[in-house]
Amino acid sequence: MEHALELAAQGVRGANPLVGAVVLSPEGQVLGSGYHRGAGTPHAEVAALADARSRGADPTGGTMVVTLEPCNHQGRTGPCSAAIAEAGIRRVVFAASDRTAQAAGGARWLRDRGVETDGGLRQAQSEHLNARWLRATAESRPFVTLKTASSLDGRVAAADGTSQWITGNKARADGHAIRARVDAVLAGTGTVLADNPRLTARPVPTDDAAGAAAGSTPPAQPLRAVMGLRPVPQDAAVRGPGFLQLATHDVPTALAELHGRGVRHVLVEGGPGIAGAFLAAGAVDELVSYIAPVVLGEGTPMFPPVGVPTLAAAHRWIPDPAGGGAVTQLGPDVRLRLRPAGDGNDGDNDNDGDDDPAAAGRTAVDRTAAASNTSASNTTAGMTTDTPATPSAPQHNQE
């Protein structure tokens, strides 16, 4: 199970939980292993069975060890419970139960067909790994990735408004790769009016080969969502099939509408306004921050005031090793992948309160309110996401 958890942590966060699986022979020898690599790819159990077969091993009569109860529904891929039964697996040992209404019930389905099942082994570690995904699922909203790109001193644009490009091509190509695997890309109307972005996933020219490009155009583009009350011009580049305007400033309302349209993973891009609104709402599950080795000294800051009157109320983040590592160099730039601290996933100390359900439910707004009752927190709760920090300044630099 420890090995399965290590495999799970190599997966990509998003619409699905991180899951790892190991297939054992009746004698307890490892036959194969695998993990879920992202939406639309084989689930961990199927990947582990395929790995065993590729090595010439027969899983019949063996044991499947998996970090999450096998799913029992038909989505982009078939139900793992059926694949396990068809493979002749005799016993399934899983860490955490699947509590989602759509996929739960795999263990019972397997037991009804004579497969022995045991749950709860390393349950806390599995839930720790997927704490934010579990929270998003419980709240019936998409998993939220916030992407930022800034200078070393946290600026997204220079004093004169210039911002393209603070980061280099490799960082931009990586950002487009994230777009290619999410269900929706969300920006504020301020960004649309200032920058006229397309919000599509596409190849980006490389730095070292004329005419070459990194990445490829995905077979299906993500939904292009714009949040805010100001109308989006009819000739805006973001318009066309797959465009949606969310006429609200309220983050939970926007997320509820996206969830109702089948969006399970949304990438939030754009200016400081929308970034600050999602941060203040405690709705950011993953922060991907690209930092360029550039110092601007002044200009548009990456985040607006977010109601933090004292250090104790700061929004804190921890490095996330999932999906390739917490720190990655992309040409001259660095990508940080972070998770919110204080949500059941902050650190390796088993006595730090990670398993406290109350702590897991605290949002950034809760922490701010606990620290201060100033009007600053009231300002962030109603932050306008369609107003540029500087009316003529571009809002982001990864269009």
Buried (B, 14 or more C-beta within 10 A) or exposed (E): BEEBBEBBBBBBBBBBBBBBBBBBBEEEEBBBBBBBBBBEBBBBBBBBBBBBBEEEBEBEEBBBBBBBBBBBBEBEBBBBBBBBBEBEBBBBBBBBBBEBEEBBBBBEBBEEEEBEBEBEBBBBBBBBBBBBBBBBBEBEBBBBBBBBBBBEBBBBBBEEBBBEBBBBBBBBBBBBBBBBBBBBBBBBBBBBBBBBBBBBBBEBBBEEEEEEBBBEEBEEBBBBBBBBBBEBEEEBBBBEEBBBBBBBBBBEEBBBBBBEEEBBBBBBBBBBBBBBBBBBBBBBBBBBBBBBEBEBEEBBBBBBBBBBBEEEBBBEBBEBEBBEEBEBEBBEBBBBBBBBBBBBBBEEEEEEBBBEEEBBBBBBBEBBBEBBEEEBBEBBBEBBBBBBBBEEBBBBBBB
